[in-house]
Amino acid sequence: MTELDTVATVLGWCSLINILVLTASTLAVVVLRSSIVKLHSRLFEIEETQLTILYFKYLSAYKLITLCFFVVPYLSLKVVV
């Protein structure tokens, strides 16, 4: 196995793991919204209305980072190798 194959394999696994974490986070925010909002508003003293915006920012940033740093390089290496 060449070095590029190894890098592609690592990026593929990283992509998969990050996509699973993103999916689990999204499902948790959607399905368990009321209990998560109550918990986070008490823990961090943030208003419940602001938490929805913060959740959206977190999920969109995580998705963008996953795509830019794992999925796109993986697909690029798969095209080349």
C-alpha positions in Angstrom: 0.0 0.0 0.0 1.4 3.4 -1.0 1.5 6.4 1.3 -1.3 8.1 -0.6 -3.5 5.0 -0.2 -2.8 5.1 3.6 -3.7 8.8 3.8 -6.8 8.2 1.8 -7.8 5.4 4.1 -7.2 7.5 7.2 -9.2 10.4 5.7 -12.0 8.0 4.8 -12.3 6.8 8.4 -12.0 10.3 9.7 -14.8 11.4 7.4 -17.0 8.5 8.4 -16.5 9.1 12.1 -17.1 12.8 11.8 -20.3 12.3 9.7 -21.6 9.9 12.4 -20.8 12.4 15.2 -22.5 15.2 13.2 -25.6 13.0 12.5 -25.8 12.0 16.2 -25.5 15.6 17.3 -28.1 16.7 14.8 -30.5 14.0 15.9 -29.9 14.8 19.6 -30.7 18.5 19.0 -33.8 17.7 17.0 -35.2 14.9 19.1 -34.2 15.9 22.6 -34.3 19.7 22.1 -36.4 20.6 25.2 -34.3 18.6 27.7 -31.0 19.7 26.1 -32.0 23.3 26.1 -33.0 23.2 29.7 -29.7 21.5 30.7 -27.5 23.8 28.7 -29.3 26.9 29.8 -28.8 26.0 33.4 -25.2 24.9 33.0 -23.9 27.8 31.0 -26.5 30.5 32.0 -27.5 31.1 28.5 -31.1 32.1 27.5 -33.1 29.4 25.8 -33.7 31.6 22.8 -30.0 32.0 22.2 -29.3 28.3 22.4 -31.2 27.6 19.2 -28.9 30.0 17.3 -25.8 28.5 19.0 -26.8 24.9 18.1 -27.3 26.0 14.5 -23.9 27.7 14.4 -22.2 24.6 16.0 -23.8 22.2 13.6 -23.0 24.3 10.5 -19.4 24.9 11.6 -18.9 21.2 12.3 -20.3 20.3 8.9 -18.2 22.8 7.1 -15.0 21.7 8.9 -15.8 18.0 8.2 -16.4 18.7 4.5 -13.3 20.9 4.0 -10.8 18.9 6.0 -11.9 15.3 5.6 -14.5 14.6 2.9 -13.1 16.8 0.1 -9.4 15.7 0.6 -10.6 12.0 0.7 -12.5 12.3 -2.5 -9.6 14.2 -4.1 -7.2 11.4 -3.2 -9.6 8.8 -4.4 -9.8 10.4 -7.8 -6.0 10.7 -8.0 -5.1 7.3 -6.6 
